[in-house]
Amino acid sequence: MKALESLKILVVGDIMLDHYVMGEVERISPEAPVPIVKVSNEYFTLGGCGNVVRNIRELGPEVHCLTSIGWDRSGEIIEEELEKIGVKGLIVNESKVTTVKERVIADERKIQMIRIDRESTKPINYNLLINRLEEIPNSYDIIVVSDYAKGVISHKLMAYLHHMKYKIIVDPKPINRTMYGGVFMVTPNEKEFSQMEFEGSVDSLYTLVTLGQKGMVLYDNISSAYGKAEIEPEPVEIYNVSGAGDTVVAVMATCLSMGYTPFESATVANKCAAYVVTQVGTTVVPKETFVKNLGVYYTD
């Protein structure tokens, strides 16, 4: 098995900035029947493919991130956050605006009151992305495609990633399902899987379907019998599902890169996802929790 710190993973996708505004609600506005939030704290975290990056980096591997941001302060914050965690940002400034998701949360009860999105879905120039990737020739253990359909992922970019000859694992958007043909694995949730099956299944070697409180199902699309393995749910109280899919694809990529089988990797990912859904906000799995969940598989 490969050691965690020896791994190098490329994450490609749509990056976002998550902005959390926390406060107390003590009265209703006299201007309209809405609560007034008295702000006590606010902070930023990496979202979208940035949350996949955060999860992988927390576990130890070196991470490069190919993405696009806008010429704005939010984009600058993303670059600063990537630098803080030691991630090489292969970034182009092609987005009209940097995607930002702002959540206002009543702090005492942790109730999300509203979410405000700022985003652009304009397709990003393929040549600029490839040029940025080729500036630093590297070998990777695996490529993660974190697709939020905000413009980074395209047929041309996927073709180039295939040309690099590494395993590709995709956290998909059904609208882009025709782009994922030939990848090693896709990791849709139950709703995404239903949409993709309705429109025509993706030609991947494996499909890992996350089912929330019902666990996961791993489909082996290589065997003629279309093998299916069920992964039992973890007995936890689900508080927040935000970012759980990012955790799954990050843990899968890390475990597969270490040398674990798809089923072993999915079992660990299921346990790690069970951890993040019990946390407030979008969080990552601590390395010690990940290692503990490796259990009998871990030999380092």
TIFIVO-308482 format. One line per field, with one value per residue (C-alpha): residue number from 0; residue in three letters; x, y, z. Coordinates in nm, 3 decimals. Example, Ala and Ser with C-alpha at 12.3 -4.5 7.8 and 13.67 -1.06 7.14 Angstrom:
residues 2
n <- 0,1
res <- ala,ser
c1 <- 1.230,1.367
c2 <- -0.450,-0.106
c3 <- 0.780,0.714
END
This chain:
residues 300
n <- 0,1,2,3,4,5,6,7,8,9,10,11,12,13,14,15,16,17,18,19,20,21,22,23,24,25,26,27,28,29,30,31,32,33,34,35,36,37,38,39,40,41,42,43,44,45,46,47,48,49,50,51,52,53,54,55,56,57,58,59,60,61,62,63,64,65,66,67,68,69,70,71,72,73,74,75,76,77,78,79,80,81,82,83,84,85,86,87,88,89,90,91,92,93,94,95,96,97,98,99,100,101,102,103,104,105,106,107,108,109,110,111,112,113,114,115,116,117,118,119,120,121,122,123,124,125,126,127,128,129,130,131,132,133,134,135,136,137,138,139,140,141,142,143,144,145,146,147,148,149,150,151,152,153,154,155,156,157,158,159,160,161,162,163,164,165,166,167,168,169,170,171,172,173,174,175,176,177,178,179,180,181,182,183,184,185,186,187,188,189,190,191,192,193,194,195,196,197,198,199,200,201,202,203,204,205,206,207,208,209,210,211,212,213,214,215,216,217,218,219,220,221,222,223,224,225,226,227,228,229,230,231,232,233,234,235,236,237,238,239,240,241,242,243,244,245,246,247,248,249,250,251,252,253,254,255,256,257,258,259,260,261,262,263,264,265,266,267,268,269,270,271,272,273,274,275,276,277,278,279,280,281,282,283,284,285,286,287,288,289,290,291,292,293,294,295,296,297,298,299
res <- met,lys,ala,leu,glu,ser,leu,lys,ile,leu,val,val,gly,asp,ile,met,leu,asp,his,tyr,val,met,gly,glu,val,glu,arg,ile,ser,pro,glu,ala,pro,val,pro,ile,val,lys,val,ser,asn,glu,tyr,phe,thr,leu,gly,gly,cys,gly,asn,val,val,arg,asn,ile,arg,glu,leu,gly,pro,glu,val,his,cys,leu,thr,ser,ile,gly,trp,asp,arg,ser,gly,glu,ile,ile,glu,glu,glu,leu,glu,lys,ile,gly,val,lys,gly,leu,ile,val,asn,glu,ser,lys,val,thr,thr,val,lys,glu,arg,val,ile,ala,asp,glu,arg,lys,ile,gln,met,ile,arg,ile,asp,arg,glu,ser,thr,lys,pro,ile,asn,tyr,asn,leu,leu,ile,asn,arg,leu,glu,glu,ile,pro,asn,ser,tyr,asp,ile,ile,val,val,ser,asp,tyr,ala,lys,gly,val,ile,ser,his,lys,leu,met,ala,tyr,leu,his,his,met,lys,tyr,lys,ile,ile,val,asp,pro,lys,pro,ile,asn,arg,thr,met,tyr,gly,gly,val,phe,met,val,thr,pro,asn,glu,lys,glu,phe,ser,gln,met,glu,phe,glu,gly,ser,val,asp,ser,leu,tyr,thr,leu,val,thr,leu,gly,gln,lys,gly,met,val,leu,tyr,asp,asn,ile,ser,ser,ala,tyr,gly,lys,ala,glu,ile,glu,pro,glu,pro,val,glu,ile,tyr,asn,val,ser,gly,ala,gly,asp,thr,val,val,ala,val,met,ala,thr,cys,leu,ser,met,gly,tyr,thr,pro,phe,glu,ser,ala,thr,val,ala,asn,lys,cys,ala,ala,tyr,val,val,thr,gln,val,gly,thr,thr,val,val,pro,lys,glu,thr,phe,val,lys,asn,leu,gly,val,tyr,tyr,thr,asp
c1 <- 0.000,0.119,0.166,-0.077,0.193,0.344,0.024,-0.036,-0.391,-0.523,-0.865,-1.039,-1.367,-1.577,-1.449,-1.668,-1.636,-1.870,-1.947,-2.111,-2.278,-2.365,-2.585,-2.862,-3.231,-3.399,-3.676,-3.878,-3.820,-4.075,-4.025,-4.143,-4.238,-3.882,-3.633,-3.345,-3.007,-2.756,-2.424,-2.179,-1.936,-1.866,-1.610,-1.514,-1.435,-1.357,-1.662,-1.739,-1.428,-1.247,-1.418,-1.291,-0.943,-0.980,-1.087,-0.801,-0.540,-0.652,-0.573,-0.214,-0.177,-0.031,-0.308,-0.313,-0.637,-0.729,-1.015,-1.138,-1.222,-1.319,-1.119,-1.271,-1.207,-1.382,-1.136,-0.847,-0.981,-0.997,-0.633,-0.538,-0.730,-0.563,-0.223,-0.299,-0.350,-0.054,-0.245,-0.100,-0.370,-0.368,-0.609,-0.736,-0.927,-1.198,-1.518,-1.736,-1.766,-1.631,-1.907,-2.007,-2.268,-2.357,-2.550,-2.709,-2.741,-2.914,-2.623,-2.797,-3.006,-2.784,-3.081,-2.999,-3.229,-3.134,-2.875,-2.763,-2.582,-2.361,-2.236,-2.165,-2.202,-2.021,-1.803,-1.438,-1.179,-1.044,-0.706,-0.639,-0.709,-0.481,-0.204,-0.222,-0.207,0.091,0.292,0.385,0.439,0.345,0.252,-0.059,-0.202,-0.557,-0.765,-1.083,-1.339,-1.573,-1.841,-2.090,-2.183,-2.043,-1.836,-1.503,-1.582,-1.622,-1.595,-1.256,-1.120,-1.237,-1.074,-0.747,-0.769,-0.821,-0.512,-0.311,-0.370,-0.469,-0.776,-1.053,-1.323,-1.613,-1.859,-2.116,-2.390,-2.655,-2.672,-2.311,-2.342,-2.230,-1.889,-1.802,-1.772,-1.479,-1.395,-1.298,-1.584,-1.876,-2.022,-2.378,-2.628,-2.961,-3.140,-2.852,-2.829,-3.200,-3.168,-2.862,-3.021,-3.333,-3.125,-2.888,-2.628,-2.271,-2.001,-1.782,-1.606,-1.773,-2.069,-2.093,-2.442,-2.473,-2.812,-2.794,-2.953,-2.970,-2.595,-2.437,-2.446,-2.136,-2.200,-1.921,-1.988,-1.696,-1.850,-2.106,-2.342,-2.328,-2.217,-2.378,-2.251,-2.453,-2.279,-2.484,-2.568,-2.392,-2.617,-2.575,-2.812,-2.793,-2.765,-2.628,-2.570,-2.383,-2.050,-2.108,-2.070,-1.740,-1.618,-1.714,-1.527,-1.225,-1.199,-1.259,-0.979,-0.741,-0.814,-0.795,-0.462,-0.330,-0.414,-0.743,-1.015,-1.328,-1.537,-1.287,-1.263,-1.641,-1.674,-1.431,-1.598,-1.934,-1.796,-1.633,-1.951,-2.136,-1.900,-1.945,-2.326,-2.320,-2.124,-2.236,-2.160,-1.937,-1.656,-1.375,-1.288,-0.994,-0.703,-0.727,-1.094,-1.005,-0.727,-0.959,-1.221,-0.964,-0.974,-0.849,-0.755,-0.489,-0.138,0.092
c2 <- 0.000,0.352,0.595,0.887,1.155,0.998,1.038,1.313,1.381,1.620,1.773,1.933,2.118,2.415,2.588,2.799,3.014,2.928,3.235,3.167,3.448,3.345,3.543,3.557,3.615,3.811,4.002,4.043,4.335,4.618,4.666,4.318,3.992,3.857,3.779,4.016,3.844,4.018,3.902,3.756,3.579,3.514,3.306,3.164,2.807,2.645,2.495,2.301,2.117,2.318,2.110,1.795,1.951,2.033,1.677,1.516,1.757,1.693,1.324,1.394,1.364,1.643,1.810,2.018,2.195,2.294,2.544,2.893,3.204,3.562,3.884,3.972,3.965,3.628,3.478,3.624,3.465,3.127,3.159,3.254,2.958,2.714,2.853,2.819,2.443,2.391,2.321,2.409,2.611,2.570,2.860,3.061,3.388,3.314,3.312,3.624,3.614,3.376,3.145,3.233,3.065,3.280,3.118,3.307,3.086,3.144,3.052,2.922,2.659,2.630,2.698,2.803,3.095,3.182,3.108,3.367,3.246,3.447,3.251,3.225,2.912,3.045,2.771,2.817,2.835,2.482,2.594,2.817,2.528,2.291,2.549,2.599,2.224,2.182,2.454,2.203,1.852,1.602,1.244,1.174,0.872,0.959,1.244,1.364,1.550,1.749,1.873,2.136,2.238,2.590,2.585,2.415,2.061,2.004,1.720,1.853,1.876,1.525,1.393,1.555,1.406,1.060,1.122,1.160,0.786,0.803,0.664,0.924,0.937,1.176,1.339,1.403,1.638,1.452,1.734,1.654,1.273,1.234,1.373,1.090,0.795,0.564,0.694,0.458,0.556,0.794,0.875,1.008,1.042,0.861,1.144,1.198,0.824,0.807,1.099,0.952,0.608,0.764,0.943,0.649,0.495,0.629,0.409,0.381,0.081,0.139,0.336,0.422,0.545,0.729,0.673,0.894,0.714,0.394,0.359,0.303,0.068,-0.013,-0.139,-0.328,-0.251,-0.465,-0.802,-0.938,-0.991,-0.619,-0.696,-0.509,-0.469,-0.300,-0.101,-0.080,0.263,0.390,0.446,0.823,1.115,1.318,1.688,1.839,1.668,1.964,1.843,1.472,1.390,1.579,1.372,1.048,1.125,1.256,0.945,0.714,0.883,0.861,0.496,0.388,0.571,0.387,0.056,-0.046,-0.214,-0.019,-0.206,-0.147,0.219,0.258,0.104,0.360,0.645,0.544,0.570,0.906,1.047,0.938,1.160,1.478,1.462,1.495,1.822,2.185,2.345,2.203,2.018,1.773,1.435,1.458,1.237,1.040,0.963,0.851,0.622,0.478,0.406,0.223,-0.034,-0.375,-0.243,-0.007,-0.155,0.152
c3 <- 0.000,-0.076,0.214,0.226,0.208,-0.106,-0.308,-0.564,-0.679,-0.944,-0.878,-1.176,-1.152,-1.049,-0.738,-0.511,-0.203,0.084,0.298,0.635,0.829,1.185,1.421,1.678,1.607,1.884,1.707,1.388,1.155,1.171,0.795,0.695,0.873,0.863,1.141,1.210,1.235,1.458,1.313,1.562,1.328,0.962,0.778,0.438,0.330,-0.003,-0.171,-0.488,-0.604,-0.336,-0.071,-0.241,-0.232,0.139,0.220,0.028,0.162,0.521,0.470,0.361,-0.020,-0.231,-0.433,-0.750,-0.844,-1.201,-1.197,-1.287,-1.085,-1.161,-1.129,-0.793,-0.420,-0.382,-0.631,-0.434,-0.115,-0.290,-0.395,-0.038,0.107,-0.134,-0.043,0.330,0.298,0.065,-0.256,-0.597,-0.771,-1.150,-1.190,-1.485,-1.440,-1.695,-1.490,-1.520,-1.141,-0.881,-0.761,-0.404,-0.184,0.115,0.398,0.686,0.993,1.326,1.550,1.862,1.684,1.374,1.146,0.789,0.717,0.359,0.093,-0.161,-0.476,-0.710,-1.008,-1.378,-1.592,-1.897,-2.055,-1.964,-2.243,-2.286,-2.421,-2.120,-1.883,-2.074,-2.099,-1.723,-1.664,-1.895,-1.723,-1.453,-1.598,-1.327,-1.264,-1.058,-0.879,-0.982,-1.128,-0.956,-1.167,-0.943,-1.182,-1.067,-1.423,-1.381,-1.700,-1.632,-1.744,-2.119,-2.372,-2.487,-2.135,-2.050,-2.367,-2.263,-1.913,-2.065,-2.276,-1.953,-1.888,-1.520,-1.348,-1.342,-1.076,-1.137,-0.900,-1.175,-1.285,-1.488,-1.745,-1.837,-1.831,-2.195,-2.097,-1.858,-2.094,-2.021,-1.673,-1.392,-1.161,-1.119,-0.774,-0.816,-0.536,-0.563,-0.746,-0.989,-1.057,-1.140,-1.380,-1.548,-1.581,-1.732,-1.994,-2.054,-1.824,-1.812,-1.963,-1.650,-1.498,-1.160,-1.033,-0.665,-0.573,-0.241,-0.079,0.231,0.526,0.317,0.269,-0.073,-0.367,-0.573,-0.926,-1.100,-1.466,-1.585,-1.513,-1.757,-1.462,-1.370,-1.014,-0.729,-0.373,-0.101,0.172,0.490,0.636,0.948,1.254,1.295,1.334,1.014,1.083,0.762,0.424,0.271,0.132,0.196,-0.174,-0.182,0.111,-0.063,-0.385,-0.191,0.027,-0.271,-0.465,-0.170,-0.091,-0.455,-0.489,-0.184,-0.349,-0.186,-0.391,-0.497,-0.238,0.044,-0.057,-0.067,0.280,0.420,0.228,0.374,0.728,0.657,0.503,0.816,1.014,0.806,0.806,1.184,1.168,1.131,0.793,0.523,0.697,0.628,0.777,1.023,0.926,1.252,1.179,0.828,0.954,1.219,0.953,0.742,1.021,0.917,0.572,0.707,0.717,0.725
END
